[in-house]
Amino acid sequence: MNIQKMMKQVQQMQAQMQKTQAELADRSVDAAVAGGRVSVTANGHGDITSIKIAKEVVDPEDVDTLQDLVLSAIQQVQEKVKQQAADEMGKVTGGMGLPPGLGF
């Protein structure tokens, strides 16, 4: 295979990956637990942008349950963000299965 052609293809893929990462940052991902009484929103990079908690789940006598609900919602939104990023990057890389640690 022609090395110059391969390098050009790699550069094109890198540019597309950067574009996709920028597009992901603009996305909003939501997760809710307890019938929507606790919800978390994150951007496409996984940064939490909001947490909403309904008054009826705030019980000063049962803080542990509220903590568990918030943690669960955060974990769910992070998983959704990771899956969305993997799906979008998979489209760009054509399923090449790039090694972990490349930051994509």
N, CA, C and O atoms as a GROMACS GRO file, in nm:
protein
  416
    1MET      N    1   0.085  -0.119   0.000
    1MET     CA    2   0.000   0.000   0.000
    1MET      C    3   0.089   0.125   0.000
    1MET      O    4   0.196   0.126   0.061
    2ASN      N    5   0.045   0.225  -0.067
    2ASN     CA    6   0.117   0.351  -0.078
    2ASN      C    7   0.114   0.424   0.056
    2ASN      O    8   0.007   0.455   0.109
    3ILE      N    9   0.233   0.451   0.111
    3ILE     CA   10   0.243   0.516   0.242
    3ILE      C   11   0.182   0.655   0.239
    3ILE      O   12   0.114   0.694   0.334
    4GLN      N   13   0.203   0.731   0.134
    4GLN     CA   14   0.147   0.866   0.126
    4GLN      C   15  -0.006   0.863   0.126
    4GLN      O   16  -0.071   0.945   0.190
    5LYS      N   17  -0.061   0.768   0.055
    5LYS     CA   18  -0.207   0.754   0.051
    5LYS      C   19  -0.260   0.717   0.190
    5LYS      O   20  -0.362   0.771   0.234
    6MET      N   21  -0.190   0.626   0.257
    6MET     CA   22  -0.231   0.584   0.389
    6MET      C   23  -0.222   0.702   0.488
    6MET      O   24  -0.312   0.719   0.570
    7MET      N   25  -0.117   0.781   0.481
    7MET     CA   26  -0.101   0.896   0.570
    7MET      C   27  -0.212   0.998   0.545
    7MET      O   28  -0.262   1.060   0.640
    8LYS      N   29  -0.249   1.017   0.421
    8LYS     CA   30  -0.357   1.110   0.389
    8LYS      C   31  -0.489   1.060   0.449
    8LYS      O   32  -0.567   1.139   0.502
    9GLN      N   33  -0.513   0.931   0.440
    9GLN     CA   34  -0.634   0.874   0.498
    9GLN      C   35  -0.635   0.890   0.650
    9GLN      O   36  -0.739   0.918   0.709
   10VAL      N   37  -0.520   0.873   0.714
   10VAL     CA   38  -0.510   0.890   0.859
   10VAL      C   39  -0.539   1.035   0.896
   10VAL      O   40  -0.610   1.062   0.993
   11GLN      N   41  -0.484   1.128   0.821
   11GLN     CA   42  -0.508   1.270   0.847
   11GLN      C   43  -0.656   1.304   0.832
   11GLN      O   44  -0.711   1.380   0.912
   12GLN      N   45  -0.720   1.249   0.730
   12GLN     CA   46  -0.863   1.273   0.710
   12GLN      C   47  -0.943   1.216   0.826
   12GLN      O   48  -1.039   1.278   0.872
   13MET      N   49  -0.905   1.098   0.872
   13MET     CA   50  -0.975   1.036   0.984
   13MET      C   51  -0.956   1.120   1.110
   13MET      O   52  -1.051   1.139   1.185
   14GLN      N   53  -0.836   1.171   1.133
   14GLN     CA   54  -0.810   1.255   1.250
   14GLN      C   55  -0.895   1.381   1.246
   14GLN      O   56  -0.951   1.422   1.348
   15ALA      N   57  -0.905   1.442   1.130
   15ALA     CA   58  -0.988   1.563   1.116
   15ALA      C   59  -1.134   1.531   1.144
   15ALA      O   60  -1.203   1.608   1.210
   16GLN      N   61  -1.182   1.418   1.094
   16GLN     CA   62  -1.321   1.380   1.116
   16GLN      C   63  -1.345   1.348   1.263
   16GLN      O   64  -1.452   1.379   1.317
   17MET      N   65  -1.247   1.288   1.328
   17MET     CA   66  -1.260   1.256   1.470
   17MET      C   67  -1.267   1.385   1.553
   17MET      O   68  -1.346   1.393   1.647
   18GLN      N   69  -1.186   1.484   1.519
   18GLN     CA   70  -1.191   1.611   1.590
   18GLN      C   71  -1.326   1.679   1.571
   18GLN      O   72  -1.382   1.737   1.664
   19LYS      N   73  -1.377   1.672   1.450
   19LYS     CA   74  -1.508   1.731   1.421
   19LYS      C   75  -1.617   1.660   1.502
   19LYS      O   76  -1.705   1.724   1.559
   20THR      N   77  -1.610   1.528   1.507
   20THR     CA   78  -1.708   1.450   1.581
   20THR      C   79  -1.700   1.480   1.730
   20THR      O   80  -1.803   1.491   1.796
   21GLN      N   81  -1.579   1.495   1.784
   21GLN     CA   82  -1.564   1.528   1.926
   21GLN      C   83  -1.626   1.665   1.956
   21GLN      O   84  -1.690   1.683   2.060
   22ALA      N   85  -1.607   1.761   1.866
   22ALA     CA   86  -1.666   1.893   1.886
   22ALA      C   87  -1.818   1.884   1.883
   22ALA      O   88  -1.886   1.950   1.962
   23GLU      N   89  -1.872   1.804   1.792
   23GLU     CA   90  -2.017   1.787   1.784
   23GLU      C   91  -2.071   1.719   1.910
   23GLU      O   92  -2.179   1.753   1.958
   24LEU      N   93  -1.997   1.622   1.962
   24LEU     CA   94  -2.039   1.555   2.085
   24LEU      C   95  -2.048   1.653   2.202
   24LEU      O   96  -2.138   1.642   2.285
   25ALA      N   97  -1.956   1.747   2.208
   25ALA     CA   98  -1.955   1.844   2.318
   25ALA      C   99  -2.083   1.926   2.320
   25ALA      O  100  -2.128   1.970   2.426
   26ASP      N  101  -2.142   1.946   2.204
   26ASP     CA  102  -2.265   2.026   2.195
   26ASP      C  103  -2.391   1.948   2.228
   26ASP      O  104  -2.499   2.005   2.241
   27ARG      N  105  -2.378   1.817   2.240
   27ARG     CA  106  -2.495   1.735   2.269
   27ARG      C  107  -2.529   1.736   2.417
   27ARG      O  108  -2.444   1.761   2.503
   28SER      N  109  -2.654   1.707   2.444
   28SER     CA  110  -2.702   1.697   2.581
   28SER      C  111  -2.756   1.556   2.601
   28SER      O  112  -2.835   1.507   2.520
   29VAL      N  113  -2.713   1.492   2.710
   29VAL     CA  114  -2.754   1.356   2.740
   29VAL      C  115  -2.820   1.356   2.878
   29VAL      O  116  -2.767   1.414   2.972
   30ASP      N  117  -2.936   1.291   2.888
   30ASP     CA  118  -3.012   1.288   3.013
   30ASP      C  119  -3.027   1.146   3.065
   30ASP      O  120  -3.032   1.050   2.988
   31ALA      N  121  -3.033   1.135   3.197
   31ALA     CA  122  -3.067   1.008   3.263
   31ALA      C  123  -3.152   1.042   3.384
   31ALA      O  124  -3.130   1.142   3.452
   32ALA      N  125  -3.250   0.958   3.408
   32ALA     CA  126  -3.340   0.980   3.522
   32ALA      C  127  -3.364   0.849   3.595
   32ALA      O  128  -3.366   0.741   3.534
   33VAL      N  129  -3.383   0.859   3.726
   33VAL     CA  130  -3.414   0.744   3.810
   33VAL      C  131  -3.532   0.780   3.898
   33VAL      O  132  -3.575   0.895   3.903
   34ALA      N  133  -3.583   0.680   3.966
   34ALA     CA  134  -3.696   0.699   4.058
   34ALA      C  135  -3.814   0.763   3.987
   34ALA      O  136  -3.876   0.857   4.038
   35GLY      N  137  -3.844   0.711   3.871
   35GLY     CA  138  -3.958   0.764   3.796
   35GLY      C  139  -3.942   0.909   3.754
   35GLY      O  140  -4.039   0.982   3.742
   36GLY      N  141  -3.817   0.949   3.730
   36GLY     CA  142  -3.791   1.086   3.687
   36GLY      C  143  -3.776   1.186   3.801
   36GLY      O  144  -3.760   1.305   3.776
   37ARG      N  145  -3.781   1.138   3.922
   37ARG     CA  146  -3.771   1.231   4.036
   37ARG      C  147  -3.628   1.279   4.061
   37ARG      O  148  -3.607   1.380   4.128
   38VAL      N  149  -3.531   1.206   4.007
   38VAL     CA  150  -3.391   1.251   4.010
   38VAL      C  151  -3.340   1.239   3.867
   38VAL      O  152  -3.340   1.131   3.809
   39SER      N  153  -3.295   1.352   3.812
   39SER     CA  154  -3.243   1.349   3.675
   39SER      C  155  -3.111   1.424   3.666
   39SER      O  156  -3.086   1.521   3.738
   40VAL      N  157  -3.027   1.375   3.577
   40VAL     CA  158  -2.895   1.432   3.556
   40VAL      C  159  -2.878   1.456   3.407
   40VAL      O  160  -2.916   1.374   3.324
   41THR      N  161  -2.820   1.572   3.374
   41THR     CA  162  -2.790   1.606   3.235
   41THR      C  163  -2.640   1.627   3.224
   41THR      O  164  -2.578   1.688   3.311
   42ALA      N  165  -2.583   1.577   3.115
   42ALA     CA  166  -2.441   1.595   3.088
   42ALA      C  167  -2.423   1.636   2.943
   42ALA      O  168  -2.511   1.613   2.860
   43ASN      N  169  -2.309   1.697   2.914
   43ASN     CA  170  -2.279   1.724   2.774
   43ASN      C  171  -2.215   1.600   2.714
   43ASN      O  172  -2.195   1.500   2.783
   44GLY      N  173  -2.184   1.606   2.586
   44GLY     CA  174  -2.130   1.490   2.517
   44GLY      C  175  -1.991   1.447   2.560
   44GLY      O  176  -1.944   1.341   2.519
   45HIS      N  177  -1.926   1.528   2.642
   45HIS     CA  178  -1.796   1.490   2.698
   45HIS      C  179  -1.811   1.428   2.836
   45HIS      O  180  -1.712   1.384   2.896
   46GLY      N  181  -1.934   1.424   2.888
   46GLY     CA  182  -1.958   1.365   3.019
   46GLY      C  183  -1.956   1.462   3.134
   46GLY      O  184  -1.969   1.422   3.250
   47ASP      N  185  -1.938   1.590   3.104
   47ASP     CA  186  -1.942   1.691   3.210
   47ASP      C  187  -2.086   1.711   3.254
   47ASP      O  188  -2.173   1.739   3.172
   48ILE      N  189  -2.112   1.698   3.383
   48ILE     CA  190  -2.247   1.715   3.437
   48ILE      C  191  -2.285   1.862   3.426
   48ILE      O  192  -2.213   1.950   3.472
   49THR      N  193  -2.399   1.888   3.364
   49THR     CA  194  -2.444   2.026   3.347
   49THR      C  195  -2.562   2.060   3.435
   49THR      O  196  -2.587   2.178   3.462
   50SER      N  197  -2.636   1.961   3.481
   50SER     CA  198  -2.744   1.989   3.577
   50SER      C  199  -2.787   1.861   3.648
   50SER      O  200  -2.775   1.750   3.597
   51ILE      N  201  -2.839   1.883   3.768
   51ILE     CA  202  -2.898   1.776   3.848
   51ILE      C  203  -3.030   1.832   3.902
   51ILE      O  204  -3.033   1.941   3.959
   52LYS      N  205  -3.138   1.757   3.882
   52LYS     CA  206  -3.267   1.800   3.933
   52LYS      C  207  -3.320   1.692   4.027
   52LYS      O  208  -3.318   1.573   3.996
   53ILE      N  209  -3.369   1.737   4.143
   53ILE     CA  210  -3.420   1.646   4.245
   53ILE      C  211  -3.557   1.695   4.288
   53ILE      O  212  -3.572   1.809   4.333
   54ALA      N  213  -3.656   1.609   4.275
   54ALA     CA  214  -3.791   1.645   4.319
   54ALA      C  215  -3.797   1.649   4.471
   54ALA      O  216  -3.731   1.572   4.540
   55LYS      N  217  -3.876   1.740   4.522
   55LYS     CA  218  -3.887   1.759   4.667
   55LYS      C  219  -3.929   1.632   4.740
   55LYS      O  220  -3.883   1.607   4.851
   56GLU      N  221  -4.015   1.552   4.678
   56GLU     CA  222  -4.067   1.435   4.749
   56GLU      C  223  -3.962   1.327   4.775
   56GLU      O  224  -3.987   1.237   4.856
   57VAL      N  225  -3.847   1.333   4.711
   57VAL     CA  226  -3.743   1.233   4.740
   57VAL      C  227  -3.641   1.285   4.841
   57VAL      O  228  -3.547   1.214   4.877
   58VAL      N  229  -3.659   1.407   4.887
   58VAL     CA  230  -3.568   1.464   4.987
   58VAL      C  231  -3.628   1.435   5.125
   58VAL      O  232  -3.725   1.497   5.167
   59ASP      N  233  -3.566   1.341   5.194
   59ASP     CA  234  -3.610   1.302   5.328
   59ASP      C  235  -3.489   1.311   5.420
   59ASP      O  236  -3.398   1.229   5.411
   60PRO      N  237  -3.487   1.410   5.510
   60PRO     CA  238  -3.372   1.425   5.599
   60PRO      C  239  -3.343   1.301   5.683
   60PRO      O  240  -3.231   1.283   5.732
   61GLU      N  241  -3.442   1.216   5.699
   61GLU     CA  242  -3.424   1.094   5.778
   61GLU      C  243  -3.367   0.980   5.692
   61GLU      O  244  -3.329   0.876   5.746
   62ASP      N  245  -3.360   0.998   5.561
   62ASP     CA  246  -3.312   0.892   5.471
   62ASP      C  247  -3.222   0.951   5.362
   62ASP      O  248  -3.252   0.943   5.244
   63VAL      N  249  -3.113   1.008   5.404
   63VAL     CA  250  -3.018   1.070   5.311
   63VAL      C  251  -2.952   0.963   5.223
   63VAL      O  252  -2.919   0.991   5.107
   64ASP      N  253  -2.933   0.844   5.274
   64ASP     CA  254  -2.867   0.738   5.198
   64ASP      C  255  -2.940   0.707   5.068
   64ASP      O  256  -2.876   0.688   4.964
   65THR      N  257  -3.072   0.703   5.072
   65THR     CA  258  -3.149   0.674   4.950
   65THR      C  259  -3.130   0.784   4.847
   65THR      O  260  -3.111   0.755   4.729
   66LEU      N  261  -3.134   0.907   4.890
   66LEU     CA  262  -3.114   1.019   4.796
   66LEU      C  263  -2.975   1.012   4.735
   66LEU      O  264  -2.960   1.032   4.614
   67GLN      N  265  -2.875   0.985   4.816
   67GLN     CA  266  -2.738   0.972   4.764
   67GLN      C  267  -2.730   0.861   4.660
   67GLN      O  268  -2.667   0.878   4.555
   68ASP      N  269  -2.793   0.748   4.689
   68ASP     CA  270  -2.792   0.636   4.595
   68ASP      C  271  -2.861   0.672   4.464
   68ASP      O  272  -2.814   0.635   4.357
   69LEU      N  273  -2.973   0.745   4.473
   69LEU     CA  274  -3.045   0.786   4.352
   69LEU      C  275  -2.961   0.881   4.266
   69LEU      O  276  -2.954   0.865   4.145
   70VAL      N  277  -2.898   0.978   4.330
   70VAL     CA  278  -2.814   1.073   4.256
   70VAL      C  279  -2.696   0.999   4.192
   70VAL      O  280  -2.666   1.022   4.074
   71LEU      N  281  -2.631   0.914   4.267
   71LEU     CA  282  -2.519   0.837   4.214
   71LEU      C  283  -2.563   0.751   4.096
   71LEU      O  284  -2.493   0.745   3.994
   72SER      N  285  -2.675   0.685   4.108
   72SER     CA  286  -2.726   0.600   4.001
   72SER      C  287  -2.754   0.681   3.874
   72SER      O  288  -2.720   0.638   3.763
   73ALA      N  289  -2.816   0.797   3.890
   73ALA     CA  290  -2.845   0.882   3.774
   73ALA      C  291  -2.716   0.929   3.707
   73ALA      O  292  -2.708   0.933   3.584
   74ILE      N  293  -2.617   0.964   3.787
   74ILE     CA  294  -2.488   1.008   3.731
   74ILE      C  295  -2.421   0.893   3.656
   74ILE      O  296  -2.370   0.912   3.546
   75GLN      N  297  -2.422   0.776   3.714
   75GLN     CA  298  -2.361   0.660   3.648
   75GLN      C  299  -2.432   0.630   3.516
   75GLN      O  300  -2.367   0.598   3.416
   76GLN      N  301  -2.564   0.640   3.515
   76GLN     CA  302  -2.639   0.612   3.393
   76GLN      C  303  -2.608   0.714   3.283
   76GLN      O  304  -2.591   0.678   3.167
   77VAL      N  305  -2.601   0.842   3.320
   77VAL     CA  306  -2.573   0.944   3.218
   77VAL      C  307  -2.431   0.928   3.166
   77VAL      O  308  -2.407   0.946   3.047
   78GLN      N  309  -2.338   0.894   3.252
   78GLN     CA  310  -2.200   0.873   3.206
   78GLN      C  311  -2.191   0.754   3.112
   78GLN      O  312  -2.118   0.760   3.012
   79GLU      N  313  -2.263   0.649   3.141
   79GLU     CA  314  -2.264   0.532   3.052
   79GLU      C  315  -2.323   0.568   2.916
   79GLU      O  316  -2.272   0.526   2.812
   80LYS      N  317  -2.432   0.646   2.918
   80LYS     CA  318  -2.492   0.690   2.792
   80LYS      C  319  -2.395   0.775   2.709
   80LYS      O  320  -2.386   0.760   2.588
   81VAL      N  321  -2.323   0.864   2.777
   81VAL     CA  322  -2.225   0.949   2.708
   81VAL      C  323  -2.116   0.863   2.646
   81VAL      O  324  -2.079   0.883   2.530
   82LYS      N  325  -2.063   0.767   2.722
   82LYS     CA  326  -1.959   0.679   2.671
   82LYS      C  327  -2.007   0.600   2.550
   82LYS      O  328  -1.936   0.587   2.451
   83GLN      N  329  -2.128   0.548   2.559
   83GLN     CA  330  -2.182   0.469   2.449
   83GLN      C  331  -2.203   0.555   2.325
   83GLN      O  332  -2.172   0.513   2.214
   84GLN      N  333  -2.256   0.675   2.345
   84GLN     CA  334  -2.279   0.766   2.234
   84GLN      C  335  -2.145   0.802   2.166
   84GLN      O  336  -2.136   0.803   2.043
   85ALA      N  337  -2.044   0.832   2.246
   85ALA     CA  338  -1.913   0.865   2.191
   85ALA      C  339  -1.854   0.745   2.116
   85ALA      O  340  -1.799   0.761   2.007
   86ALA      N  341  -1.865   0.627   2.173
   86ALA     CA  342  -1.813   0.507   2.107
   86ALA      C  343  -1.886   0.482   1.975
   86ALA      O  344  -1.823   0.447   1.875
   87ASP      N  345  -2.017   0.501   1.974
   87ASP     CA  346  -2.094   0.482   1.850
   87ASP      C  347  -2.050   0.580   1.743
   87ASP      O  348  -2.029   0.541   1.628
   88GLU      N  349  -2.036   0.707   1.781
   88GLU     CA  350  -1.999   0.810   1.683
   88GLU      C  351  -1.856   0.790   1.634
   88GLU      O  352  -1.829   0.804   1.514
   89MET      N  353  -1.765   0.759   1.723
   89MET     CA  354  -1.626   0.737   1.683
   89MET      C  355  -1.614   0.609   1.599
   89MET      O  356  -1.530   0.602   1.509
   90GLY      N  357  -1.696   0.511   1.628
   90GLY     CA  358  -1.696   0.389   1.548
   90GLY      C  359  -1.735   0.416   1.404
   90GLY      O  360  -1.685   0.351   1.312
   91LYS      N  361  -1.825   0.512   1.384
   91LYS     CA  362  -1.863   0.550   1.248
   91LYS      C  363  -1.744   0.612   1.175
   91LYS      O  364  -1.724   0.587   1.056
   92VAL      N  365  -1.666   0.691   1.247
   92VAL     CA  366  -1.552   0.760   1.186
   92VAL      C  367  -1.440   0.662   1.155
   92VAL      O  368  -1.382   0.666   1.047
   93THR      N  369  -1.411   0.573   1.250
   93THR     CA  370  -1.298   0.482   1.233
   93THR      C  371  -1.335   0.357   1.154
   93THR      O  372  -1.249   0.275   1.122
   94GLY      N  373  -1.463   0.342   1.122
   94GLY     CA  374  -1.505   0.225   1.048
   94GLY      C  375  -1.491   0.098   1.129
   94GLY      O  376  -1.471  -0.011   1.074
   95GLY      N  377  -1.501   0.111   1.262
   95GLY     CA  378  -1.491  -0.007   1.346
   95GLY      C  379  -1.352  -0.065   1.353
   95GLY      O  380  -1.335  -0.185   1.376
   96MET      N  381  -1.250   0.018   1.333
   96MET     CA  382  -1.112  -0.030   1.334
   96MET      C  383  -1.069  -0.079   1.472
   96MET      O  384  -0.969  -0.150   1.484
   97GLY      N  385  -1.143  -0.044   1.577
   97GLY     CA  386  -1.107  -0.089   1.711
   97GLY      C  387  -0.976  -0.029   1.758
   97GLY      O  388  -0.883  -0.101   1.792
   98LEU      N  389  -0.970   0.103   1.759
   98LEU     CA  390  -0.848   0.169   1.804
   98LEU      C  391  -0.820   0.133   1.949
   98LEU      O  392  -0.913   0.113   2.028
   99PRO      N  393  -0.693   0.126   1.985
   99PRO     CA  394  -0.658   0.087   2.122
   99PRO      C  395  -0.702   0.188   2.225
   99PRO      O  396  -0.714   0.307   2.194
  100PRO      N  397  -0.728   0.144   2.347
  100PRO     CA  398  -0.767   0.237   2.453
  100PRO      C  399  -0.656   0.337   2.480
  100PRO      O  400  -0.539   0.311   2.453
  101GLY      N  401  -0.695   0.452   2.533
  101GLY     CA  402  -0.597   0.552   2.569
  101GLY      C  403  -0.572   0.658   2.463
  101GLY      O  404  -0.491   0.748   2.483
  102LEU      N  405  -0.641   0.646   2.351
  102LEU     CA  406  -0.623   0.747   2.247
  102LEU      C  407  -0.708   0.870   2.271
  102LEU      O  408  -0.698   0.968   2.198
  103GLY      N  409  -0.794   0.866   2.374
  103GLY     CA  410  -0.873   0.982   2.409
  103GLY      C  411  -0.996   1.001   2.325
  103GLY      O  412  -1.050   1.112   2.319
  104PHE      N  413  -1.042   0.898   2.261
  104PHE     CA  414  -1.161   0.911   2.175
  104PHE      C  415  -1.278   0.837   2.234
  104PHE      O  416  -1.386   0.837   2.175
   0.00000   0.00000   0.00000
